[in-house]
Amino acid sequence: GAGVSQSPSNKVTEKGKDVELRCDPISGHTALYWYRQSLGQGLEFLIYFQGNSAPDKSGLPSDRFSAERTGGSVSTLTIQRTQQEDSAVYLCASSATGSRPSSPLHFGNGTRLTVT
Amino acid sequence: AQSVTQPDIHITVSEGASLELRCNYSYGATPYLFWYVQSPGQGLQLLLKYFSGDTLVQGIKGFEAEFKRSQSSFNLRKPSVHWSDAAEYFCAVDSNYQLIWGAGTKLIIKP
């Protein structure tokens, strides 16, 4: 069956450019999460959506980062004026519900962002 | 604050040998605990989870983990590793609607 799909799989951009990362969750999953994984680090929480609403944006590292979700489905993570420290793998996950105990997260393969 | 510690950055074991990956957590309430595996070029996959009940939980691919409240641990074990188990393993604890992750342990398999 279809899993979580992320695009592009790789993105190389110049410092100062804007990038947009896309996540297509499993159909029917109401909860959607964005994480960032830097080399040798665990996953860093960025933002969580329940439906189209983002109850928790506390993980976004700066105001250059924003995310939206439309139709309770596809989500985009936008990074404006990219910096070299933004280079990382950006992972998207979805789950059937967002309530505790957490239903299992299903992850996409990630977008590897390199800022030169 | 909630936290997860995986003390071993990487572990090397011989194929066929037993494996134990350590995970310690800090959490105020009853924890819900997870192990995920990330194989090269693959997305993260859930291996197993502990919510309540039996403290020894079985997962996929022959893995198991034991929850020990007194030690705040949730160590992952496998009796005999296969070369295909080479991957990075992440322990995580539930914190309301999100997970708090350890830094991961990279498993290297010697032929």
Interface residues (C-beta under 8 A of the other chain):
Chain A: G3 V4 A31 Y33 G40 Q41 G42 L43 F45 Y48 Q50 P55 D56 L91 A93 G98 S99 R100 P101 S102 P104 L105 F107 G108 N109 G110
Chain B: V4 I9 Y32 F34 Y36 G41 Q42 G43 L44 Q45 L46 K49 F51 F90 A92 D94 N96 Y97 Q98 L99 W101 G102 A103 G104
